[in-house]
Amino acid sequence: MTRTIHLSPPDVGPLEESYLIAALRSGWVAPVGPDLAAFEREVAARVGTAGAVAVSSGTAALHLALLGVGAGAGDVVVVPTLTFIATANAVRYTGARPVFVDCDPRTGNLDVALTAELLHDLVRRGERVRAVVPVDMFGSCVDYTALLPICAELGIPVVEDAAEALGARHGGQPAGSFGRVGALSFNGNKIITTSGGGMLVSDDQVLLDRARHLATQAREPVPHYEHRETGYNYRLSNLLAALGRAQLLRLDGMIGRRRDLRDRYAKLFAAVPGVRVLGEEDDESNCWLTSIVVNPGQAGWHATDLAAHLARHDIETRPVWKPMHLQPVFGAAEGRFTGAAEQLFRDGLTLPSGSAMDTGQVAQVLTVIGAFLAERTGASPA
Ligand SMILES: *Cc1c(COP(=O)(O)O)cnc(C)c1O
């Protein structure tokens, strides 16, 4: 019996096991401890920020990051429509209103020129734009060279959703470090995992201290339980931080494996008309997920045809994110839309991208795709 090949399963082994057991035996099972502090230091060093605060999810990191730039009721926060729901949900948690912006059809990342137009328009209308939240889609950084000066000119803080992008770079600078604050995720499907977890990274020590305070029920530093404001129970546990430290040691190797996989997909599809690999030209991506975009008119088949074929062979795929402005929960959403995100949702397909795939599984996926292409194009399988 063949086992299912998943999209991006956790990649853990003996190193993670030894770190977890050591943390357990150290007695620091509580949500504080030496591994938590070390994990924060090590991630901050990797991202190149002055500090970091480890929390229970990437969503919690985004929520605290948005509170950190002052987002609240009556504010507007600009978010790409092509993202995972957490980016927009975190805006709502603060009471602010998400306003969506479409993506660059080439990269899937937010369309910088369109964002500039939208920001100027919102400011002209007297909206209080509290933040822009660029998302480094599938591990490829937004064009910060173009975006940051626009936000700086308008005095609008950038909160970088780098949930998918740890280890990626733009112009040599690490993902997570571009805004006033960045948010990382260590969910089970991300490039490194703590099974569930996240982190705020920033040079702004005041913002980080406040996030740490809010993440621990806003408990005042006195012997009894004293609280002046509403906090959250958002801290990451020491055990999970130990798991994260082991994963971080393996990050470069795992990026290398995902990149190799992307290169093999790119080679396989290079001669196929109407198919391109999303973000293929970005050599600073961490290659978290590899997606293809299929032009059905040129290819003669739809992305869903390949998805169905792979599903019959127990190989998991997934459509690219369904845009936020099409989600019932954000019905009648405001924003600027060009149709680019809708087209990527319709024509995109994310392929198995996990770093834990062994050579047999990689060969199996490539063979099954090769057979599909041979059948559809009449070419002989590679
Ligand atoms: C995964 C993800 C998040 C949320 O992270 P969790 O740890 O799952 O809460 C936020 N934004 C993006 C773009 C993500 O991919």
The ligand as an ORCA input file, in Angstrom:
! r2SCAN-3c Opt
* xyz 0 1
  C       0.541     30.268      8.460
  C       0.267     31.679      8.212
  C      -0.175     32.552      9.230
  C      -0.616     32.091     10.579
  O       0.256     31.313     11.285
  P      -0.308     30.273     12.371
  O       0.941     29.892     13.097
  O      -0.917     29.145     11.616
  O      -1.272     30.978     13.235
  C      -0.301     33.894      8.933
  N      -0.060     34.375      7.704
  C       0.331     33.574      6.705
  C       0.608     34.190      5.380
  C       0.491     32.203      6.908
  O       0.845     31.413      5.899
*
